């Protein structure tokens, strides 16, 4: 599936549901937040979101 097609389909669903417009990326951020709130470990969240690096998942940069 082309990303632009996914975005268009999601936009149509949001409009049909009558909710505030958000993008797919917002869903990924919300998913991460909910998983961390549920005390899911960072490596599991990384695998779920398919991040290449744990620093992307945790929002920290290596020093």
C-alpha distances in whole Angstrom, upper triangle without the diagonal:
4,6,8,7,7,10,12,11,13,15,16,17,19,21,21,23,25,25,25,22,20,17,14,16,19,18,18,21,23,21,23,26,26,26,29,31,31,32,29,30,28,27,25,24,23,21,19,18,17,20,21,25,27,28,25,25,28,28,31,32,34,37
4,5,5,7,9,10,11,13,14,16,17,19,20,21,23,25,24,24,20,19,15,13,15,18,18,18,21,22,22,23,26,27,27,29,31,32,33,30,31,29,28,26,24,23,22,20,18,18,20,21,24,26,27,24,24,28,27,30,31,33,36
4,5,5,6,9,10,11,12,14,15,16,18,20,21,23,21,21,17,15,12,10,12,15,15,14,17,19,19,20,23,24,24,26,28,29,30,28,28,26,26,24,22,21,20,19,16,16,17,19,22,24,24,21,21,25,24,27,28,30,33
4,5,5,6,9,10,10,12,14,15,16,18,20,21,20,20,16,15,12,11,13,16,16,16,19,21,21,23,25,26,27,29,31,31,33,31,31,29,29,28,25,24,24,22,19,19,21,22,25,27,27,23,24,27,26,29,30,33,36
4,5,5,6,8,10,11,12,14,15,17,18,20,20,20,16,16,13,12,14,17,16,17,20,21,21,23,26,26,27,30,31,32,33,31,32,30,30,28,26,25,24,22,20,20,22,24,27,29,29,26,26,29,28,32,32,35,38
4,5,5,6,9,10,11,12,14,15,16,18,18,18,15,13,10,9,12,14,13,14,17,18,18,20,22,23,23,26,27,28,30,27,29,27,27,25,22,22,21,19,17,18,19,22,25,26,27,23,23,26,26,29,30,33,36
4,6,5,6,9,10,10,12,14,15,16,16,15,12,10,7,7,10,12,12,13,16,17,17,20,21,22,23,26,27,28,30,28,29,27,27,26,23,23,23,20,17,19,20,22,25,26,26,22,22,25,24,28,29,32,35
4,5,5,6,9,10,11,12,14,15,15,15,12,12,10,10,13,15,15,17,19,20,20,23,25,25,26,29,30,31,33,31,33,31,31,29,26,26,26,23,21,22,24,26,29,30,30,26,26,29,28,32,33,36,39
4,5,5,6,9,10,11,12,14,15,15,13,12,11,10,14,15,14,16,19,19,19,22,24,24,25,28,29,29,32,30,32,30,30,28,26,26,25,22,20,22,24,27,29,30,31,27,26,29,29,32,34,37,40
4,5,5,6,9,10,11,12,12,12,10,9,8,7,11,12,11,13,16,16,16,19,20,20,22,25,25,26,29,27,29,27,28,26,23,23,23,20,18,20,22,25,27,28,28,24,24,26,26,30,31,34,38
4,5,5,6,9,10,11,10,10,7,8,8,9,12,12,12,15,17,17,18,21,22,22,24,27,27,28,31,29,31,30,30,29,25,26,26,23,21,23,24,27,29,30,30,26,25,28,27,31,32,36,39
4,5,5,6,9,10,11,12,10,11,11,12,16,16,15,18,20,20,21,24,25,25,27,29,29,30,33,32,34,32,33,31,28,29,29,25,24,26,27,30,32,33,33,29,29,31,30,34,36,39,42
4,5,5,6,9,9,11,10,11,11,12,15,15,13,17,19,18,18,22,23,22,24,27,27,27,30,29,31,30,31,29,26,27,27,23,22,24,26,29,31,32,32,29,27,30,29,33,35,38,42
4,5,5,6,6,7,6,8,9,11,14,13,12,16,17,16,17,20,21,20,23,25,25,26,29,28,30,29,31,28,25,27,27,23,22,24,26,29,31,31,31,27,26,28,28,31,34,37,40
4,5,5,7,8,7,10,12,14,17,16,16,19,20,19,21,24,24,24,26,29,28,30,33,32,34,33,34,32,29,30,30,27,25,28,29,32,34,34,34,31,30,31,31,34,37,40,43
4,5,8,11,11,13,15,16,19,18,17,21,22,21,22,25,26,25,27,30,29,30,33,32,35,34,35,33,30,31,31,28,27,29,31,34,36,36,36,33,31,33,33,37,39,42,45
4,6,9,10,12,14,15,18,17,15,19,20,18,20,23,23,22,25,27,26,27,30,30,33,32,33,31,28,30,30,26,25,28,30,33,35,34,35,31,30,31,31,35,37,41,44
4,7,9,11,14,16,19,17,17,20,21,19,21,24,24,23,26,28,27,28,32,31,34,33,35,33,30,31,32,28,27,30,31,34,36,35,35,32,31,32,32,35,38,41,44
4,6,9,12,14,16,14,14,17,18,16,18,21,20,20,23,25,24,25,28,28,31,30,32,30,27,28,29,26,24,27,28,32,33,32,32,29,27,29,28,32,34,38,41
4,6,10,13,14,12,13,16,16,15,17,20,19,19,23,24,23,25,28,28,30,29,31,30,26,28,29,26,24,27,27,30,31,31,30,27,26,27,26,29,32,36,38
4,7,10,12,10,11,15,15,14,17,19,19,20,23,24,24,26,28,28,30,28,30,29,25,26,27,24,22,25,25,28,29,29,29,25,24,26,25,28,30,34,37
4,7,8,6,8,11,11,11,14,16,16,17,19,21,21,23,25,25,27,25,27,25,22,22,24,21,18,21,21,24,25,25,25,21,21,22,21,25,27,30,33
4,5,5,7,9,10,11,13,15,16,17,19,21,21,23,25,24,25,23,25,23,20,20,21,19,16,18,18,21,23,23,23,19,19,21,20,23,25,28,31
4,5,5,7,9,10,11,13,14,15,17,19,20,21,23,22,23,21,22,20,17,17,18,15,12,15,16,19,20,21,21,17,17,19,19,22,24,27,30
4,5,5,6,9,10,11,13,14,15,17,18,20,21,20,21,19,20,19,15,15,16,14,11,13,13,16,17,18,18,14,13,16,15,19,20,23,27
4,5,5,6,9,10,11,12,14,15,16,18,20,19,21,19,20,19,16,16,18,15,13,15,15,19,19,19,19,15,14,16,15,19,21,24,27
4,5,5,6,9,10,10,12,14,15,16,18,17,19,18,19,17,14,15,16,13,11,14,15,18,19,19,19,16,14,16,16,20,22,26,29
4,5,5,6,9,10,11,12,14,15,17,15,16,14,16,14,11,11,13,10,7,11,11,15,16,15,16,12,11,13,13,17,19,22,26
4,5,5,6,9,10,11,12,14,15,14,16,14,16,15,11,12,14,12,9,13,12,16,16,15,14,11,10,11,11,15,17,21,24
4,5,5,6,9,10,10,12,14,14,16,15,17,15,12,14,16,13,11,15,15,19,19,17,17,15,12,13,14,17,20,24,27
4,5,5,6,9,10,11,13,11,13,12,14,12,9,11,12,9,9,12,13,17,17,16,17,14,11,13,14,18,21,23,27
4,5,5,6,8,10,11,9,11,9,11,10,7,9,11,9,8,11,11,15,14,12,13,11,8,9,11,14,17,20,23
4,5,5,6,9,10,10,12,11,14,13,10,12,14,12,12,15,15,18,17,15,15,13,10,10,11,15,18,21,24
4,5,5,6,9,9,12,12,15,13,10,13,15,12,12,16,16,20,19,17,18,16,13,13,15,18,21,24,27
4,5,5,7,5,8,9,11,9,7,10,12,10,11,14,14,18,17,14,16,15,11,12,14,17,20,22,25
4,5,5,5,7,8,11,10,8,11,13,12,12,15,15,18,16,13,14,14,10,9,12,14,18,20,23
4,5,8,10,11,14,13,11,15,17,15,15,19,18,22,20,17,18,17,14,13,15,17,21,23,26
4,6,9,11,14,12,11,15,16,14,15,19,19,22,21,18,19,19,15,15,17,20,23,25,28
4,6,9,11,10,10,13,15,14,16,18,18,21,19,16,17,18,14,13,16,18,21,22,25
4,7,8,7,7,10,11,11,13,15,15,18,17,13,16,16,12,12,15,17,20,22,24
4,6,6,6,9,10,11,13,14,14,16,14,11,13,14,10,10,14,15,18,19,21
4,5,5,6,9,10,10,12,11,12,10,7,9,10,7,7,11,12,14,15,18
4,5,5,6,9,10,10,10,11,9,7,10,11,8,9,13,14,16,16,19
4,5,5,6,9,10,10,12,12,10,13,13,10,11,15,16,19,19,23
4,5,5,6,8,9,11,11,9,11,11,7,9,12,14,17,18,22
4,6,5,6,5,8,7,6,9,8,6,8,11,13,15,16,20
4,6,5,7,9,10,9,13,11,9,12,15,17,18,19,23
4,5,8,11,12,12,14,13,10,13,15,18,20,22,25
4,6,9,11,11,13,10,8,12,13,16,18,20,23
4,6,9,10,12,10,9,13,14,16,17,19,23
4,6,7,9,6,6,10,11,13,14,15,19
4,7,9,7,9,12,12,13,13,14,18
4,5,5,7,9,10,10,10,11,14
4,5,5,6,8,8,9,10,14
4,5,5,6,5,6,7,11
4,6,5,7,8,10,14
4,6,8,10,12,16
4,5,9,11,14
4,7,10,13
4,7,9
4,6
4
